[in-house]
Amino acid sequence: MTRLNNANLDQLASEVATPGYDRGAVTPGIVHIGVGGFHRAHQAMYLDALMRRGEALDWGIVGVGVMPGDRRMQQTLAAQDHLYTLMVKHPDGSLEPRVIGSMIDYRFAPDDPEAVIEAMADPAIRIVSLTVTEGGYNVHPVSGDFNLEDDDVRHDLAEPGAPRTSFGLVVEALARRRQRGATPFTVMSCDNIQGNGDVARRMFGAFARARDTGLGAWIEAEVPFPNSMVDRITPVTAPADIEELSARFALEDDWPVVCEPFTQWVLEDRFASGRPALDKVGVQLVENVEPYELMKLRLLNASHQALCYFGYLAGYRYAHEVCRDPLFVDFLMDYMVKEATPTLAALPGVDLEAYRRTLIERFANPEIKDTLARLCAESSDRIPKWLLPVARDQLANGGDVHRAAAVVASWARYAEGTDENGEPIEVVDRLKDSLTAVAAVNRERPTAFIENRELFGDLADHPRFRDAYRETLESLHERGARATLGTLVRA
């Protein structure tokens, strides 16, 4: 058994790809806040690929953890010289292990916020990137504005030299660079949210203005916040993954990362102090990310919702099980071709037919084991952003909406909290109590669920959507998911 660290890289099995470059020559260029599985399977992987070409050695990543749970990541990576194994799982069962070496340090901010601030204030750092999840942007759930009443935010505004949040850390570092006459860094969100750069600009800008209006104006004028579209299915690392790496390759890694073969990154080319040559390793540098973003949201993300509730009700528990069932595949393709694709603009260099086929192949990968429970979680955040815009565009243009309406009906049926065998469903959603309460009266008041205007707007007022929704919900109660899908596909 070989422990993963710098000294042992040349002792690893020949099947394990190692960095191949001198990690001692890599210097910091990026500070990344929120080092989780996705960052390690995506952005850090792209940087590692560049370094393997002998380039970008001045773009090493310094990871930063802000949340209490990040201490474990700091400890694990420190013990492995900040190396980790990326385990690419192919549909045929083959495993492609690759040691990633682009991260050269990791700071746990609660232990020493000053060290993190000074790391970002160093002019060598030209990008501060983020994967902090949607909740990490501190958006008020009702107003959509920055939540200035958050306790940690209030602390950071009162004590800017000892911040607890990413906002406090980043803005204090920018304030010091401004004070010292240094060029600002670019703030690059890599989170899977629409308009991620725009969201980051609004939230960090609001914090900065609350702290100092002059500083806020300088950040708004000088700091780029490029939008990006990111894509790679990266399940949570399971104990079995660690055991498999050990058994097959005699490699001891306490926290490897599991991912699918597919990866995509579309990034606006707006940076204050340069960027790595990411286009050389497959990143698409564009002027406007939005068309690519809509493609992913309405085809990939919305299709996840189209399969997860119907699949769970029918007794499946994994995405790959659903996407190996021809009935479900037919329904997904019908949704993508007949309802989602007509709402998309043409994309240069993108074959939408091939993209749709690739999605089904990705979902059907049995090695990824993406759970339907994960896809069904937080639906009140997902459905309104990914699926309902398709329905609205189709209604406005006279297009078909009965599949999108059927997906909403399957969510309403799922929110009742029991599957078709009477087994309990654990509904995971920030609005769980209100959703399950209204779903409890689905049979007596079939349209009650979609009458929630905060989630659905006026969709319940549109007869074509309302009737299709009601018809599917009634069929789910009377005939079940498979029979309902059969009718939808034949229609």
N, C-alpha and C positions, 0 to 999 in steps of 0.2 A: 504494500500500500504506500503510495507517494502523497505526501502532504503538499497542497498547492501553496507555493511561495516562489519568490524570485530564484532562490538557490536551487530549487528542484525542477525548474522548467525543462532542462535538458534530460531529465530522467523520466519524463512522462511517456506514455505509450505513443507509438508512431501515429496512431489514428487521431490523436488529440492535437489539433492545430495550435501552435503557440505563437506569441507575438512576433518573434523574429527580428525585432528592432531593439536597440539599446534603450531600455526604459530609463536608465540613468541620464540619458540625454534629453528626455522629455521634460519640458518646463510648462508651468501653468499658463493657460490662456483663457480658460472657461471656469467659472464657478457654477455648479449646478445644485439647485435647491430641490430636495425631494427625490432622493435616490431610491427608487423602487425597481420592481422587475421590468417595467416598461422602459424606463430610461436605460437600463443596463442592456436590454435587448435591442434598443433602437439607436438613440443618439450616440451613446458610448460605443456601440458596435460600428457605426459609420466612422467615427473618429479613429477607432482601431484599424479599420480598413485603410484609411488614408495613411496612417503611420506605417502600415505594412508595405506601402508603396515608397517609403522613405520620405514622406511629406508630413507636414503639420505637426512636427515634433515640438513646436512652440504653442500647441493648442491642447496641452494636457488638461484633464478635468480634475478640479478640486470639488469633491462632493460635500454637501452641507445638509445636516439633519436639523430640523426645527422642532419636530414633535417628540414627546417623551419616548414613544416607541422606536424612534430612530437610533437610540443608543445601541441596540443590538446590531444594527447594520454597521455602525461605526466600529464596534468591537470585532465583528466578524471580518470586515474588510481589513482592518489594521493587522489582524493576525495572519492574513494572507498576502501582505504587501499590496493590498488593494487590487489584487487579481481575483477573478471569478471565472467560472465556466459557463459559456452560453451553450445550451443544449438544444439544437435545432431538431425537432421531431418531424420526420417525413411520414406521409400517409402509409408507406409500405412497411413501416416499423423500424426503418433504419434511423440511427441516431448520429448526428454530426456534432461532436463536441469541439468547442473552440475557446481557448483562454483569451479573455479580453484584458488588454494592458493599458488602455487609454486613461484610466483613472489613476492618479498618482498620490492623492491625499483625500482625507475625509475629516471634516470638522463637525463636532456635535455642538451646535450653537448654545444650548442652555448651559454648557460647562464654561464657555468662554466666548460670549458674543463679540467682545472686542477683537479677538483674533479673526473672527469671520468678517467683521466690518473692514478691518485692515487688509485682509486678503482681497476683498472686492475693491478696495480703494487703490490698490496697487495698479499702476497704469499698464502692467503686463496683462492684466485681466481685461479682455475686450468684449466678452460676452458673459452675461449672467443669465442662465437658462433655468426653466422651471418645469417640474411635473409635480404639482401639488394637489391635483384633482380639482374638480369643479368647486368643491367646498372650500378649497384653500384660497379662493379669491374674495371671500368675505362679502358676498353679495347678499343684500337684505332680501329675504324671501318674498316680501310683499312689494316693496318699492323698486327693487332691482338696483338700487344705489349701493354705494359702499356703506357698510354698517359701522358707523362711528361709535355706536354704543357698546360694541364688543369690549369686554373687560381688558383683554390683552392689547387691543388697539388703544384704548384709553391710557393704559400704562405706557405704551410706547410713545404716545404723544407727550406725556408728562415727563418721561425719562428717555429721551432719544439716544443717550449714550449706552443704555443697557436694554436693548429691545428684546422682545420675546417672539415677535412675528416676522415673517418674511418681508412684510411691508416696512417695518422698522429697520431691519437689517439693510435692505436694499437702498432705501431712501437715505439713511445715514451715510452709507458708503458713497452714494451720489453727491450728497452734501459736501463730504470731505474732498471729493474730486473737484467739485466746483470751486471750493475754497482754495484748493491748491493749484488751480489753473490747468488741471488735467482733462483730457478728452473724456466724455462720459462713455460708459460701456453701453452696449445694446442689451435690452431685456427681451429674451426670446422664450416665449411660452411654447412648450411642447405638449400641452395638455389636450386631451381629446374633447375639446369643446369648440363650438362654432365661433369664429372670430376671436380665437384665443388671444391674439395680440391686441385686438381692440379692447377686449375685456381687461387684459392686464394694464393697458394704458389708462383706462378709466379708473380702475381700482387703485393702482399705485399713484396716479395723479391726484385722486381725491384725498388719499392719505397725506401726500406731500403738501397739498394746498391747506389741509387742516393744520398741518404743522407750521407752514411758512408759505405765504402766498407767493413770495418772490421765488422760493425754491420750486414751488409747484409750477410756476410759469416757465422757469428754466428747463425743468424736466420735460414739460409739454413741447417746448421748442427744440430741444437738443437731443432727447433720448429716443431712438427708434424702438418700436415694439412691433416687429414683423409678425404677420399672421402665418400660420403653418397648418398643414393637414398631415396628420400622422396616422400610421396604420400598421399594426402587427399584433396578432392575437398572442397574448402573453399570460397564460394562466398562473395562478399562485403556485409557487414551488411546493411540492408535496414531499413528505419523508421518503416516499417510494422513488422519487426522482434522485434524491441524494444516494439512496441505496443502489439504484441502477448505475449511476456514474461510478460508484465504488466497485460494483460487481463486474461491470463490463470493461472498465478501463483502469482499475486499480488506482483511482484518483480520489483523494479525500478533499472535498470542497464542502464547507459547512453551509453555503448558501448559493448554489448554482441558480441559473435562470433557464426556464423552459419557454420555448416559443415555436411558432410555425415557420415554415420556410419563407413565406411571403413577407415582404416588407415594403413600405412606401413612405416617402416624406416629400411633400411639396411645400416649398418655403419661399416667402417673399424676399427678394434680394435687397433688403434695406438694413444696412449696418453702419454704425458710427465709426468704427475703427478696424474695418476689415473683417474677414471671415475665413474659415478654412475652405479649401477647394472642394466642397462637398459634392459639387456636380460631377467630379471625377469618380465618385463611388455610388452614383445612382440617384442622388437627391435632385429633384426637379426645382430649379431656381426660376421663379416666375414673377411677373409684376402684380398679378392678382390671384389670390388663392381661392376666392369664393366659389367659382364654378367647380373646382375639384372637391372642395369641401361639401358642396351640395350633392355631388355624385356619391360621395362616401356616406353622408348622412341618410340620403333617401334610398340608396341601394343596399349598402352594407348594414348600417345601424338599424334602419327601419325593418329590414328583412330579419334581423335578429328578433325583433319584436313580433314579426309575423309568424315566426316558427315557435317561439318559446312557450306562449300560453296554450296554443292548440296542442303542441307537443306534450307539455306537462299534463294537460287534461287527459290526453290519450294514453298516458302511462309511461312516456319516455322521460328520461332524466338527463340526457346528454344531447348536445347539438348534433354530434355526428350520427347518433341513432336516428334523429329526425331526418337528416339529410341523406340518409341511405334508404329512406322510404319514398318510393316514386310518387305517391299521392301528395306528400308534403312538398317534394321538389317541384311538382307541377304547379302547386299553388304559389310557391315562392316565385317561380319564373313568370307566372301570369301577373303577379303583383308588380314585379320589376319591369316587365315589358309593357304592360297595358296601363299601368297607373303611375309608377315612379318615373320611368324614362321619359315620357312625354313632358314632364315638368323641367327637364334638364336642357341647358344650352349645349351646343356642340363643343367638344373639347379637343383642341389640336393635339394630335398624337395619341389620342385615347380611343380604343376600339371598345365601345360599350357592350357589344355582344360578347366579346371575349372576357371583358371584366365581369359580366354577370355569370358566365360559366365558371370563371375562376372563384367567384364567391361561393358557389355551391361546392366546388372542390375543397375549398378551405374549410367550410363549415363541416364537411363530411370527413375531415381528417380524424381518425379514431385515436391517434396518439396524443392529441391535444386535450381531450377530455374536458371540454368546456361545458360547464353545468348549465342546465336550463334555469336552475334556481338563481344563478348569477345574472343571467340575461333577463329574468323576470323582476329583478330587484329595482327599486327606485323608478318604477314606471311613470310616476307623476312628473318626473324630470325628463324622461326619455321620450315618451309618446308625443307630448306637445311640441317637442323640438324636431323630432325625426320623422314622424308619420303624419301628423295633422297638417303640416304645410303642403304635403302631397294632396291630401283631400281638398284643401282650400283652393289650390291651383287648379285641380281638376274640375271642381264645381264652377269656378270662374270661367273656365274654358269649355264647359259642356262635356267634359271627359267622364270616364267611368270612376266610381268611388266605392263600389260595393265590396271590394277586397279590403281597402283601408278601413271601411266601416266594420267589416267582419273582424279585423284584428282588434279594434277597440272593443267589440263585443266579447271577444275571447279574453281580453284583459278584465272586463267586468265580471265574466263568469269565474275567472281565476281568483278575483278579489273576494268572492264569496267564501273562500277559505277551506274548501274541500274539493277533492278531485272526483272523477266519475265513479270511483270505487268507495267513496265515502271517507277516504283517508285525508287527514288534515293537511292543509297547505300553510306553510309559514310565509305570510305576506311580509315582505321587507320593503318599507317605503316610509318616507318622512311624513306622509299623510295617511298612514295605515289606518288609524282609528276612524277618520271620516270616510275613507274609501270603503272599508269593510262594512261600515254602518249603512251606507247607501246601497252597497251591493247586496245586503241582506234582504232588500225589498225588490230585487230584480224581477221576481215573478209577479208581484202585485203591481209594480210600477215600472214597466220595462224600459222606459226612457229616462228614469230618474238619474242614472249614472252619468249620462252625457248632458244633463241639464246643469251641471256644475260649470258655470261660465268662466270661473278663474282658470279651469283646465281646458275647456272645450270652446270657449267663446260662444258664437251663435250657431255652431254646427247642428244643434238640436232643432233649430228653426228651418233647416234645409230639408225638405221632404225626401230628396233622393238619398241623402246620408242617413237621416233618421230612420227611414223605412228599411234600408239595407241593414242597419245596425240591429233594429228590433227583430227582423226576420232571422238573422244569424243567432241572436241571443236566445230566441224561442227555440230554434233548432238545436242549439247546444243543450238546452234543458231537456228537450223531448227525445233527441236522437243521439246526442253525444258528438264528440269532436270529429271522429273519422267520417261518420255519415254526413255531417255538416260540410266538411271539406270536400267530400265527393260531389255534393250538390254545387258548391262554389266552383269547383274545377270544371264540371260539365257545363255550367252556365257561361 
